[in-house]
Structures are given as structure tokens and as C-alpha cells.
Amino acid sequence: QEQLVESGGRLVQTGDSLRLSCEASGRSFSSYIMGWFRQAPGKEREFVAGISRGGGTTNYADSVKGRFTISRDNAKSTVYLQMDSLQTEDTAIYYCAADRSLVGVISEWSDGYDYWGQGTQVTVSS
């Protein structure tokens, strides 16, 4: 069982930047496709970004493309989400997730991920 722990969420102002981190506890981190999702109050959880095992391929939701950057450090078992030009609509709980399957495609669906963190709150105030 993999444990994922997110950190870095806080209250920021519109236009600010923030970097979220997600550290995995196990030894298989480099074998997982990793993703970031978010859930705003009253809304369903949605895909934000995903990254391949080696970090060479990334995928983003249209709403964050050009503003957010996902990256990973397999030596530190950590995936990051750099968020720039934050907007009030980015306010949500952000979750990282790990896909342990051998499929090489970055899934945009929650069902495609096996392990989840507890989430970290990001609030963007105007």
C-alpha cells in the first residue's frame, strides 16, 4: 500500500504562485504514473495534470494549461505542481494520485488511479 502526502496548500492572492508537493512513502514511486486532481466545493473532482513515470510526458487540463507545471523527482519520491497566475476559480482541495498499472497512458479519470493522498487546500482570494 502506497501512502501519498500532499503539502504546500495555503491562502494566496489572485496572480500569486504556489508549489504543491506530494511525497510517496513506498519504494515503487518511479513505476507510477502520477496525477494531480482537484475538487472545488459543490463540484466533482477533476483532473488537473499528469506525468509519466520518467517525467518525459505530461498532460494538463485546458483550464490550467500554460499556468501550471507538473514535475517529479523520482530520487525523492515526490511529484510537484507549480501553479502560477492563480485565479479564484483555482480554489479547491488538491489531491495527488498514483497509477500503478502498466498502461503507459496518463489517465484523466479518477478511476485510473489506485492511491490517493488526503488533499491540501488551496484558496485563491481576490
C-alpha positions in Angstrom: 0.0 0.0 0.0 1.4 3.4 -1.0 0.9 6.4 1.1 0.8 9.9 -0.5 1.1 13.1 1.5 0.4 16.4 -0.1 1.7 19.7 1.2 2.0 23.3 0.2 -1.6 24.5 0.1 -2.5 27.8 1.6 -4.3 31.1 1.1 -2.9 33.2 -1.7 -4.0 36.2 -3.7 -5.0 36.3 -7.4 -2.0 36.3 -9.6 0.3 34.6 -7.0 2.2 31.4 -7.4 2.3 28.3 -5.3 4.0 25.0 -5.4 2.4 21.8 -4.1 4.4 18.7 -3.2 3.3 15.1 -2.9 5.7 12.6 -1.3 5.2 8.9 -1.6 6.2 6.5 1.2 7.0 3.4 -0.7 9.8 2.2 -3.0 7.8 2.0 -6.2 7.3 5.6 -6.9 9.2 5.6 -10.1 6.9 2.9 -11.5 3.8 5.0 -11.1 2.2 7.5 -13.4 1.3 10.4 -11.2 -1.6 12.8 -11.4 -3.0 15.9 -9.7 -6.7 16.3 -9.3 -8.8 19.0 -7.5 -12.2 19.3 -6.1 -14.0 22.6 -5.5 -17.0 23.0 -3.2 -20.1 21.6 -4.8 -18.2 20.3 -7.8 -16.9 16.9 -8.9 -13.2 16.0 -8.7 -11.4 17.0 -11.9 -8.1 16.1 -13.5 -5.5 18.9 -13.3 -2.2 17.4 -14.6 -0.4 14.1 -15.1 3.1 12.9 -15.6 4.7 9.8 -16.9 7.0 7.5 -14.9 10.2 9.1 -16.2 8.7 12.6 -16.3 9.1 13.0 -20.1 5.4 13.2 -20.9 2.9 15.5 -19.2 -0.7 16.2 -19.7 -2.8 19.2 -18.5 -6.4 20.2 -18.2 -7.3 23.0 -20.6 -8.1 25.2 -17.7 -4.6 25.2 -16.3 -2.5 24.7 -19.4 0.2 27.4 -19.6 -0.2 28.3 -15.9 0.5 25.0 -14.1 3.5 22.7 -14.4 3.8 19.2 -13.1 7.2 17.6 -12.4 8.7 14.8 -10.4 11.8 13.8 -8.7 12.0 10.0 -8.5 15.0 10.1 -6.2 12.9 11.9 -3.7 9.7 10.0 -4.4 8.0 13.4 -4.9 5.7 14.9 -7.5 5.2 18.7 -7.7 2.6 21.0 -9.1 3.9 24.5 -9.8 0.9 26.9 -10.0 1.3 30.3 -11.5 -1.1 33.1 -12.2 -3.6 31.7 -9.8 -7.2 32.6 -10.2 -10.1 32.4 -7.8 -11.5 29.5 -9.8 -8.4 27.5 -8.8 -9.7 27.4 -5.3 -10.1 23.7 -4.4 -8.7 20.8 -2.4 -5.8 19.4 -4.5 -5.1 15.7 -4.4 -2.2 13.7 -5.8 -2.8 10.2 -7.1 -0.7 7.3 -8.3 -1.5 4.9 -11.1 0.3 1.6 -10.6 -0.9 -0.1 -13.8 1.5 -1.0 -16.6 -0.5 1.0 -19.1 1.5 3.9 -20.4 -1.3 6.4 -20.9 -1.8 9.2 -18.4 -5.4 8.9 -17.3 -7.6 11.9 -16.8 -10.1 9.8 -14.9 -10.1 9.3 -11.1 -10.8 5.6 -11.7 -7.5 5.2 -13.4 -5.6 5.8 -10.2 -5.0 3.4 -7.3 -3.6 5.5 -4.5 -4.7 8.9 -3.2 -3.4 11.5 -0.8 -5.5 13.2 1.8 -5.6 16.5 -0.1 -4.3 20.0 0.5 -6.4 23.1 0.5 -5.6 25.9 -2.0 -7.6 29.1 -1.6 -7.2 32.0 -4.0 -8.6 35.3 -2.8 -9.2 38.4 -4.9 
